[in-house]
Amino acid sequence: MQFINLGELTKVRKEDEEGRYYWISLKKGGIVDLPESVGLRYGFAPYVEAEEIPIIAPTPEKVEDPGDKIVEIDVKYFEKLIKIKGIGKKTVGDIVHVYPTVELLKLAVRAKEELPFRDDISKRLKRKFRR
């Protein structure tokens, strides 16, 4: 199998027909014929001639960019989360990202869902919003 060296200059050990070994220096972009396992062990990429690769025209694909959606956060909800010991502004931001309203957080706690936060944060949220 043929391999191409995409990295730096590498010394490669090869075997001739009589079973003797010799070393060659393979420069970047150099092509060498090696067994598959040996070529991959050296870190070379399989070499494929350009004419063997079919050229497929890319099909245009329309992708909508949702952009940054602005979500209004209830100030009381934000302050209530900040007052919980061990929860800072970054954690409150994560909580508000997952549960934008206090009602959604209360529903998740009452339904005994697994909250996607650290265990200590989840316990504190469950204790505060289980009522």
N, C-alpha and C positions, 0 to 999 in steps of 0.2 A: 504494500500500500504506500502511496506517496504522501509525504508530509511536507509542510512549509514551515519554516522557522519565522515566527512573527516577533521574536524577542531579540536579545543580544546575541553576539557571537557565542556559539556553543560547540564544544568538542563532542563528537559522536563516535562511538565504537561500532565498527562494522565487521562483518565476517566475509572472507572471500570464498571461492568455490572449494578450496582445499582445506577449509576449516581454520585458517589462520585469521587472527584478529588484527585490525589496524585502526588508526584514529584519523578522522577527518575534521576539519574546522568548517562549520556551517554558519555562514553569515546571515544577517537578517534578510529575509526574503528568499533564502536558499531553499532548494527543493531536494529531498532525499527519499530514497526508497527503503523503508524499514517495515518489520512486522508491526501490526497494529498496536499490540501491547507495549512494544518498545517505544514507538513514536509518541504514544500518549504519555508514557512515563517521562519522556524528555520534555513534555509540555508543548509539543508541536501541534499545529492544527492540520486536519486532513486537507490535502490539496485536491481541488477539483478544477479542471480546465474550464475556462470561461464559456466555451461553446457547448458544454454539457449542461449548463444551467439555463433552464427556460426563462425567458423574460416575460413577466406578467405585468401588464399595465395596471397601475393602482386604480381602484374604483373610488371616486370621490364619495366621502361619507359625511353626512351632516351630523355634527355633534353640537349639542346645545351646551353652552357654558352657563351654569346656574349663577355664577358670580357670587359675591358676598351678599347674603341676605341679611337685612337688618332686622333683628328681633328685639322688640321692646320687652324689657325685663321689669317686673314689679320691684320697686325699690324696697318695699317691706320684706318681700321674699329674699332679696339679696342680703339685707341687713340681718334677717333671721338666720340665714346660713352663716354669715360672718361671725355672729355671736357664739356659735357652737365652738367649744374649745377644741383645738387641733385642726381646724379647717381654716385655711387662708384664702387669699384672693384667687390664687391660681386654681385651687381645688373647687372653689365656688364657681369659677368660670367653667370648669369641667362639668360640674353638677348641672349648671344652668344650660349647658350645651346639650346634655342628654335629656334633662327634664326642665323645659323652659318655663313651666308654671308650677306653682305649689300644688295645685290639684293633681297634676300628672305624677308628681313625686309621692303624694299621699296615696294615690291609687296603686302605685307600684309597691309601696310599703305594705299597704293593707292586703294586697294580693299575694304578699310574701314572695315577690319576685327576687331573684338574685341581682343585687345592685352592682353595676360594673365599676366599682371603686375598691380601694383597699378595704380589708376586713374591718379595721378600726373605724374608718370613715362610714362604712355601711352600718355598723352597730350604732354609731352616734346618730346617723340619719334616721334609722328605724326607731330609736328611742325618742327622738324629737317629734317625728311625724306619724307615729302609729295611731294617734287619737283622731 
